């Protein structure tokens, strides 16, 4: 999904300024062939990490139109979905491991759609806490489910590669709606299932 031309142009201009800063540090970005085209490549990379809000909302609408009648009212979980995003504080990448669940009422999503929704929601330049709650509200409100839950572990490169250099630290956030919030047993079942250590399936 290509970014709007104006946004891409501004990304390129921003990275050109960064290259000028690197030149001040002695990296000779204007003459070193390794830096040729770097501003455009970096802008493309950032565009792949961050999607526009309207593009995200449009894709969500498309995914949520593809539902099936619910024939059961048991917990549906999709765990360990790997997604990538950018923290708005430093504009450095975040690697997420996202587990989601909901209890359907009238309709269910195709199981692959849960992974796609998690990956899509992570593509905004948003705080992990905000992304977690937005995804949970989406599964609860937009699907009119009995309840929804989201559990996210984030490896933030702003922590791992700079500052405290907390290489092993993971930021954990969770959000609950409906029966997951109101019923302790349901909430505990979800947390037990998504935090338990299991051998790999393959």
Beta strands, then each sheet from edge to edge (+ up, - down):
strand 1: 67-69
strand 2: 75-86
strand 3: 93-103
strand 4: 107-109
strand 5: 147-156
strand 6: 171-178
sheet 1: 1+ 4-
sheet 2: 2+ 3- 5+ 6-
end
